[in-house]
Amino acid sequence: MTQRHTAICRFCHSFCGVNAELENGKLVAVLGDIENPMYHGYTCIKGRQLPEQHYNLERLLHPQKRTNNKRANVASETALDEIAAQVQSLIADHGPRSIALYTGTYAFPYPAGGAMAAAFMDAIGSPMRFTSGSIDQPGKPMAIAFHGRWHAGPQPFSDSDTWMLVGANPVVSKWGGIPQYNPGKRLHDALKRDMKLIVIDPRKTESARRAHLHLQCKPGEDPTILAGIIHVLIAENLIDEAFIAGDVDGFDALKEAVSQYTPAYVANRAAVPAHQVIEAARVFAGGKRGMTTCGTGPNMAPRGTLTEYLVLVINTLCGRWLRAGEPMPNPFVLLPERIGRAEAEPKPQAFGYGEQLRVRDLGDNVSGLSAAALADEILLEGDGQVKALFSVGGNPMVAWPDQLKTFDAMLKLELNVALDIKLSATAKLADYVLPPKIGLETPAISQPNEGIWFYGFSTGFPEPYAMYQPKLIDPPKDSDLLEEWEVFYGIAQRMGLSLNFAGQPLDMQNKPSTDDLLELICTGSRIPLDEVKKYPHGHIFDDPSIKVLAKADDCEQKLDVGNEFMMAELAEVRAEPVSAHAGYAGEEEFTHRLVSRRMNDVYNSSGRDIPRLVRNHRYNPAYMNPSDIDELGLHAGDVVEISSAHATILGVIEEADDVRPGVVSMAHAFGDAPVHDKDVFYIGSNTGRLTNVEADYDTRTGMPRMSAIPVNLRRGDQSLASR
């Protein structure tokens, strides 16, 4: 007999509300839930494969231990005993700093795991905590710290009449500005009401195809284009003068800094017509409401913080922030009520505090310790060396930049623990692999997506939506699986530690349930979790009485559009010689630029073991314009060597008319360890290997150049196609 239950899909960060069909306690199908008020029946191809994810033949059902390069199953209790003993020994010999934690994207949907891991690191006294956000979009929190955060937040997408996407393709990525909750429908509805969409991207993406105006630029030139748009806004007085006068500092410094970013200069450098730069400024400013937002690609390209900062500057010049008396679009549900005022918040210290890393003069900052430096911290001998690594919901071997250095670091570790559902590239090198319960095997809440608001503007739920899902199915029969939080709780028990979880002490004798922990996470929420549980399809907890409050009488804070660090960096960009390529000196010997992209059927390194998601290919094609392919004497399906100044990878050519000539477009987080390179048609290639973490990086965040990478291409070994 088939039973239908509402559920939260956790294949990615979007948390779609879906219907799960069960037969005899087994998940057999996932469908959209038309009664869900946030998603309106939407689910993507990845979410519809949840049954395949749960029952995949490659899924690990028992912990594994590696001894002398051989793997064997080990009971979870035994694994925790041994790991706890080793951690205790390492701390005794080398101090707490020898233990590091890396949480990847897949930790996000399981908030109890991330919170328990943090509690464990607090208990042992280790500051060495790293997240994927530090190698994804660290420019977002850094730019907000430099510019300031508008307390009430941005204007919502729902009533905007103009919107500008910079290197973002939310229709596929579910990120970057258009609310990721059924983004195609939301964009369709917006265009139907005549919203004008502007897209800046070297590729004619799914979002760009629907745009009123597409600036198909050279990769890495986002700061140039945005500065040019700002130049036009100021020159033509397309700005909100009253807002600037009352709530903004630094206007004169900004005006001087962009004075030389004329449309003609931008056209020459970024290879977009001057009239498009002017039109972009006029169209965006011509609307009354709407934001400029930025995606992952420009953050991975050079000067990602500057790009994010200029995005905020454009929004501020046009006064695109909520004002007193307007409704609060999302005052939160499972977080404490967000009270918004029409004023700038006090700026935090952006960098130069907290833990100091031992390489490249990097330290803590508002985007966190740089994961791009973690391989060095493992490899560099001496006091403070990292000896043990816990990877939770992440895959460092394919996610971290400078893959060859990462590979050496993984082999150097004395204790390498991976919490992973399969033998990923990282798990293969781990001493212990602890497979977790996933998806419908555990309770879920939508709260993590509310918290995204603090990471960057125009993210998180656009309305006060919340949903809870109970555990719906049991793990596969005879499996030995732990939730992520159980791993860290169990190790702490064995080490005799006391844990503070979500600010509250845990009973270390009587193990809590996941539901107990979710209740703690939601302590002080605007709407009690018990109330949210009454709405199995999810619910929008509107409260029309919650309005944006007026600016406090004693508020002296202002948004800063002329930050000294950002103006200095903008001057550096303008001083660079303009080459035939991306405007960076010393790169003329490279013919192409490799840029990152998203693929609809996979989520970073997840999904490539599911047949329906890899029905076309298991690799990440090197998408190129047909004219480039012809000029190089190549053909679709050919193997090519793609070389940066740092390393070489293999790629498989695929034609793409939507890619600008001179550009190679490849998804990141593919591939495996170097010994598997020749399996390119089965595992793809790791673009992170082309990155050098010691060169061309942000000196504050440590973010290296991971997109817009200068590369050359040449024909590779064509026999690999027949392997």
Sequence and secondary structure as in RCSB ss.txt:
>XXXX:A:sequence
MTQRHTAICRFCHSFCGVNAELENGKLVAVLGDIENPMYHGYTCIKGRQLPEQHYNLERLLHPQKRTNNKRANVA
SETALDEIAAQVQSLIADHGPRSIALYTGTYAFPYPAGGAMAAAFMDAIGSPMRFTSGSIDQPGKPMAIAFHGRW
HAGPQPFSDSDTWMLVGANPVVSKWGGIPQYNPGKRLHDALKRDMKLIVIDPRKTESARRAHLHLQCKPGEDPTI
LAGIIHVLIAENLIDEAFIAGDVDGFDALKEAVSQYTPAYVANRAAVPAHQVIEAARVFAGGKRGMTTCGTGPNM
APRGTLTEYLVLVINTLCGRWLRAGEPMPNPFVLLPERIGRAEAEPKPQAFGYGEQLRVRDLGDNVSGLSAAALA
DEILLEGDGQVKALFSVGGNPMVAWPDQLKTFDAMLKLELNVALDIKLSATAKLADYVLPPKIGLETPAISQPNE
GIWFYGFSTGFPEPYAMYQPKLIDPPKDSDLLEEWEVFYGIAQRMGLSLNFAGQPLDMQNKPSTDDLLELICTGS
RIPLDEVKKYPHGHIFDDPSIKVLAKADDCEQKLDVGNEFMMAELAEVRAEPVSAHAGYAGEEEFTHRLVSRRMN
DVYNSSGRDIPRLVRNHRYNPAYMNPSDIDELGLHAGDVVEISSAHATILGVIEEADDVRPGVVSMAHAFGDAPV
HDKDVFYIGSNTGRLTNVEADYDTRTGMPRMSAIPVNLRRGDQSLASR
>XXXX:A:secstr
 EEEEEEE  SSTT  EEEEEEETTEEEEEEE TT TTTTT   TTGGGHHHHHT TT   S EEEETTEEEE  
HHHHHHHHHHHHHHHHHHH GGGEEEEE GGGTT HHHHHHHHHHHHHHT   EEEGGGGT THHHHHHHHH  B
TT B  GGG SEEEEES  HHHHS SSS SSSHHHHHHHHHHTT EEEEE SB  TTGGG SEEE   TT HHHH
HHHHHHHHHHTT S HHHHHHHEE HHHHHHHTTT  HHHHHHHH S HHHHHHHHHHHHHSSS  EEE HHHHH
STTHHHHHHHHHHHHHHTT B  TTSB S   SSSS    BSSB      EEEEEE SSTT EEETT B GGGHH
HHHHS STT   EEEEES  HHHHSSSHHHHHHHHHH SEEEEE SS  TTGGG SEE  B  GGGS EESHHHH
HGGGTSTT S SS EE EE   S  STT   B HHHHHHHHHHHHT   EETTEE  SSS   HHHHHHHHTTT 
SS HHHHTT TT EE   TT B B   TT    EESS HHHHHHHHHHHHS   SSSS TT TT  EEEEEE  T
T BTTBSTTSGGGGSS SS  EEE HHHHHHTT  TT EEEEE SS EEEEEEEE TTB TTEEEEESS    GG
GGGGHHHH   GGGG  TTSSB TTT  B  SSEEEEEEE  GGGGG 
